[in-house]
């Protein structure tokens, strides 16, 4: 048995129109569904990922957060020479 091989399903537009609900269910299960026009792949059907909910202090649950060092110089004004060094006019 091969591992790490992605098996995708490819259907033409006509078949996709007649079996859209089934194809959506397959994509929701994580299967890769490619829709083709005359045998040429044109789009991939994938599930929408939910956005991460913004929550105060959520970053504290990330691994390594205790090593975070705040650097106030990131917000310091940039000099004309620094701008020129970076290629800004």
N, C-alpha and C positions, 0 to 999 in steps of 0.2 A: 504494500500500500504506500502510495506517495503522500508525503506530508508537505504542507506549505504550498500546494498547487491549488490555484483558484480556478474552479470550474464555473464558467459563466454560461448563461442561457442567452441565445440570440434569436430574436424573432423579427419578422418583417412587420412593417407598419400595419398592414391589413390584419394580421393575426393579433397584433397588440391592441388594435381597436376592438376586436371581438372578445378578447380575454383580458381586458385591462384590470378588472377586479382581482383576478387570479395572479396577474403579474405584480400588482401592488402588494398582495399578501406575501408573495415570494420575496420581494425586495425588503419588506418589513422583517422577514425572518433572517435577513442577512445575505441572501443569495444575490449574485450580481446578474442583473437583467439588462441586456443591450438591445436597443431597438435599431433595426437597420432599414435602409431604403435600397431596394434592389440588391440585397446582400451586402451592402456597404454600411458598416456601423456608423450611426449618426448621433445617438444619445444613449446615456446610461441612466437607468432608473434606480435611484437610491433613496433610502428613507431620510426624512428630515430629522436632524439631531436637535434636541431641545437645548435652549440656551441655558447657560449656568445662571442660577438665581443669585442676584447681588445680595450679599448678606454682610453686615458689619462684622469684621474680624474673621471672615472666612479664610483669609490667607494664613491664619494661624494653624489651620489644619493641614497645610501643605508641608511635605517633608523638608526639613532643613531650615524652616523659618527662623529657628532660634539663632542661626548663624548670620541673619540679615544685619547688615551695617548700613545705617542711614548716612548718606553723603550729601550734605547741604550744598556742596559746590556744584552739584548738577543744576541747581536753579540760579546760580550766579550769572550775572550779565557776561556776555561774550565780548571780548575786545575786538577792535577793528583788525588787529594783526591775526587773531585767531580765525576771524571770518575769512581773511585773505588766504591764510594757510589752508583752509578747507575748500578754497576755490569759489567763494562767494564774491560778487563784484563790490 
